[in-house]
Structures are given as C-alpha cells and as structure tokens.
Amino acid sequence: DYAVVAMRNGLGETEALLAEHLAAVESYAATVATALEANRAQGETFQRATAQGDDGAARDARKAMWDTLSPLCSESHELAEAWNAFTYRTAADGI
C-alpha cells in the first residue's frame, strides 16, 4: 500500500494519502493516454475494414479497442478508493 510506504518515509497520514491519490491519478492518466492512442489507431483499422467488407478485421479492431478501455474500469475503482481515503481523512481532520 503506497500510503503505508509513504508514512514509513516520514509523511503523515494525510500527506501519504494525498501522495497515493496523486499516484492513482497519474496511473489513470497514463492508461487513458494509451487507450486513446490505441482507439484512434484501431478506429481507423475498423473503418478501413468495414469499408472493405472485412467483418472479421472490423471485429478484431473493435476487440482491440475494448482491450485498452477495459483497464480503465478497474483503475477508476482504484482511483475512487484513493480519493475516498484522502477525503475521509481530511474531513475527519476538519478540512
């Protein structure tokens, strides 16, 4: 757990939770960037395939698009958990 490691390195609980939240945002942003690039490329492949009547290639392109989107679902859950931990801690501190 990133917060535990951060606390061992001298950060307080709130600062550690903020660091964990920011790491989750950074990871999510990188996954979004990867998904965007792949979906643009596979979207073009999909369009070419459908224009050529190649339904198999179109399905493959569509699957490849989903394969890069699906990690966003799990990472959005991790991001929400990091956010909630940070906000609960700061609310408990009266902030």
C-alpha positions as a Markdown table, in Angstrom:
| # | Residue | x | y | z |
|---|---|---|---|---|
| 1 | Asp | 0.0 | 0.0 | 0.0 |
| 2 | Tyr | 1.5 | 3.3 | -1.2 |
| 3 | Ala | 0.2 | 5.2 | 1.9 |
| 4 | Val | 2.0 | 2.8 | 4.3 |
| 5 | Val | 5.3 | 3.2 | 2.4 |
| 6 | Ala | 4.9 | 6.9 | 2.3 |
| 7 | Met | 4.3 | 7.0 | 6.1 |
| 8 | Arg | 7.4 | 4.9 | 6.7 |
| 9 | Asn | 9.3 | 7.5 | 4.7 |
| 10 | Gly | 8.2 | 10.3 | 7.1 |
| 11 | Leu | 5.0 | 11.5 | 5.6 |
| 12 | Gly | 2.0 | 12.0 | 7.9 |
| 13 | Glu | -1.2 | 10.0 | 7.1 |
| 14 | Thr | -2.9 | 12.9 | 5.2 |
| 15 | Glu | 0.2 | 13.6 | 3.1 |
| 16 | Ala | 0.6 | 9.8 | 2.5 |
| 17 | Leu | -3.0 | 9.5 | 1.3 |
| 18 | Leu | -2.6 | 12.6 | -0.9 |
| 19 | Ala | 0.5 | 11.0 | -2.4 |
| 20 | Glu | -1.4 | 7.8 | -3.0 |
| 21 | His | -4.2 | 9.7 | -4.6 |
| 22 | Leu | -1.9 | 11.6 | -6.9 |
| 23 | Ala | -0.2 | 8.3 | -7.9 |
| 24 | Ala | -3.6 | 6.8 | -8.8 |
| 25 | Val | -4.4 | 9.9 | -10.9 |
| 26 | Glu | -1.1 | 9.6 | -12.7 |
| 27 | Ser | -1.6 | 5.9 | -13.4 |
| 28 | Tyr | -5.1 | 6.5 | -14.6 |
| 29 | Ala | -4.0 | 9.3 | -16.9 |
| 30 | Ala | -1.3 | 7.1 | -18.5 |
| 31 | Thr | -3.9 | 4.4 | -19.1 |
| 32 | Val | -6.3 | 6.9 | -20.7 |
| 33 | Ala | -3.4 | 8.1 | -23.0 |
| 34 | Thr | -2.7 | 4.6 | -24.0 |
| 35 | Ala | -6.3 | 3.8 | -24.6 |
| 36 | Leu | -6.8 | 7.0 | -26.7 |
| 37 | Glu | -3.8 | 6.2 | -28.9 |
| 38 | Ala | -4.9 | 2.6 | -29.4 |
| 39 | Asn | -8.5 | 3.5 | -30.0 |
| 40 | Arg | -7.6 | 6.1 | -32.6 |
| 41 | Ala | -5.4 | 3.6 | -34.5 |
| 42 | Gln | -7.9 | 0.7 | -34.2 |
| 43 | Gly | -10.8 | 3.1 | -35.1 |
| 44 | Glu | -9.0 | 3.7 | -38.4 |
| 45 | Thr | -8.5 | 0.0 | -38.8 |
| 46 | Phe | -12.1 | -0.6 | -38.1 |
| 47 | Gln | -13.2 | 2.0 | -40.7 |
| 48 | Arg | -11.0 | 0.5 | -43.3 |
| 49 | Ala | -12.1 | -3.0 | -42.6 |
| 50 | Thr | -15.8 | -2.1 | -42.7 |
| 51 | Ala | -15.3 | -0.1 | -46.0 |
| 52 | Gln | -13.6 | -3.2 | -47.5 |
| 53 | Gly | -16.4 | -5.5 | -46.1 |
| 54 | Asp | -13.9 | -7.4 | -43.9 |
| 55 | Asp | -16.1 | -8.0 | -40.9 |
| 56 | Gly | -13.5 | -10.2 | -39.2 |
| 57 | Ala | -10.9 | -7.5 | -39.2 |
| 58 | Ala | -13.5 | -5.0 | -38.0 |
| 59 | Arg | -14.4 | -7.3 | -35.1 |
| 60 | Asp | -10.7 | -7.7 | -34.3 |
| 61 | Ala | -10.2 | -3.9 | -34.3 |
| 62 | Arg | -13.3 | -3.4 | -32.1 |
| 63 | Lys | -12.0 | -6.0 | -29.6 |
| 64 | Ala | -8.5 | -4.3 | -29.6 |
| 65 | Met | -10.3 | -1.1 | -28.8 |
| 66 | Trp | -12.1 | -2.6 | -25.8 |
| 67 | Asp | -8.9 | -4.4 | -24.6 |
| 68 | Thr | -7.4 | -1.0 | -24.0 |
| 69 | Leu | -10.5 | 0.5 | -22.5 |
| 70 | Ser | -11.3 | -2.3 | -20.0 |
| 71 | Pro | -8.4 | -1.4 | -17.7 |
| 72 | Leu | -10.0 | 2.0 | -17.2 |
| 73 | Cys | -12.8 | 0.3 | -15.3 |
| 74 | Ser | -10.6 | -1.3 | -12.7 |
| 75 | Glu | -8.3 | 1.7 | -12.5 |
| 76 | Ser | -11.3 | 4.1 | -12.0 |
| 77 | His | -12.2 | 1.9 | -9.0 |
| 78 | Glu | -8.7 | 2.2 | -7.6 |
| 79 | Leu | -8.7 | 6.0 | -8.2 |
| 80 | Ala | -12.0 | 6.3 | -6.4 |
| 81 | Glu | -10.7 | 4.3 | -3.4 |
| 82 | Ala | -7.6 | 6.6 | -3.2 |
| 83 | Trp | -9.8 | 9.7 | -3.5 |
| 84 | Asn | -12.2 | 8.5 | -0.8 |
| 85 | Ala | -9.4 | 7.6 | 1.6 |
| 86 | Phe | -7.9 | 11.1 | 1.2 |
| 87 | Thr | -11.2 | 13.0 | 1.5 |
| 88 | Tyr | -12.4 | 10.9 | 4.5 |
| 89 | Arg | -9.1 | 11.6 | 6.3 |
| 90 | Thr | -9.2 | 15.3 | 5.6 |
| 91 | Ala | -12.8 | 15.6 | 6.5 |
| 92 | Ala | -12.0 | 13.8 | 9.8 |
| 93 | Asp | -9.3 | 16.5 | 10.3 |
| 94 | Gly | -12.0 | 19.2 | 9.8 |
| 95 | Ile | -10.6 | 20.3 | 6.4 |
